[in-house]
Amino acid sequence: MFTVRIEKECNCFKNSKYAPVQRFASESEAWETATKMAKEMTRDFCKNHAFSVIKEDDDFLILLMS
């Protein structure tokens, strides 16, 4: 089981459609979801922050960069 998690939720994230934790059976599906979320969050709804993704064991963490 692979997990996509938000490391720190900004207010924009709290008001978004995204869940703070999501679980996936495949690593590739988790990676695709995490990278898509980080790009959309940076580009579309959070004008104050940038996000990136790192992998830790079976977790993909979406990090608040700025």
C-alpha positions as CSV (number, residue, x, y, z in Angstrom):
1,M,0.0,0.0,0.0
2,F,1.3,3.4,-1.0
3,T,0.3,6.7,0.6
4,V,0.1,10.3,-0.7
5,R,0.2,12.7,2.2
6,I,0.3,16.5,2.6
7,E,3.1,17.4,5.0
8,K,1.6,20.7,6.1
9,E,-1.8,22.0,5.0
10,C,-2.1,25.7,4.1
11,N,-5.5,27.3,4.2
12,C,-5.8,27.0,0.5
13,F,-5.4,23.2,0.8
14,K,-7.9,23.1,3.6
15,N,-10.5,24.7,1.3
16,S,-9.6,22.5,-1.7
17,K,-11.2,19.3,-3.0
18,Y,-8.2,17.2,-2.0
19,A,-7.9,14.8,0.9
20,P,-4.9,15.1,3.1
21,V,-4.2,11.4,2.9
22,Q,-4.8,9.0,0.0
23,R,-3.9,5.3,-0.3
24,F,-3.1,3.4,-3.5
25,A,-2.3,-0.2,-4.4
26,S,0.4,0.7,-6.9
27,E,3.5,2.9,-6.5
28,S,3.0,4.4,-10.0
29,E,-0.6,5.5,-9.3
30,A,0.5,7.1,-6.0
31,W,3.4,8.9,-7.7
32,E,1.2,10.2,-10.6
33,T,-1.5,11.4,-8.1
34,A,1.1,13.2,-5.9
35,T,2.9,14.9,-8.8
36,K,-0.4,16.0,-10.4
37,M,-1.7,17.4,-7.0
38,A,1.5,19.3,-6.4
39,K,1.5,20.9,-9.9
40,E,-2.2,21.8,-9.7
41,M,-1.9,23.1,-6.1
42,T,1.0,25.4,-7.1
43,R,-0.4,26.5,-10.4
44,D,-4.2,26.8,-9.8
45,F,-5.3,27.4,-6.3
46,C,-2.5,28.4,-4.0
47,K,-1.0,31.7,-5.2
48,N,1.2,32.0,-2.0
49,H,3.0,28.6,-2.0
50,A,4.9,26.2,-4.2
51,F,4.7,22.4,-3.6
52,S,7.0,19.5,-4.4
53,V,6.9,15.7,-3.9
54,I,9.4,13.5,-2.2
55,K,9.3,9.7,-1.6
56,E,9.9,8.3,1.9
57,D,9.6,4.5,2.0
58,D,6.0,3.8,0.8
59,D,4.9,7.4,1.3
60,F,4.8,10.3,-1.2
61,L,4.9,13.5,0.7
62,I,3.7,16.7,-0.8
63,L,5.9,19.4,0.8
64,L,5.1,23.1,1.2
65,M,8.1,24.8,-0.3
66,S,7.5,28.5,0.2
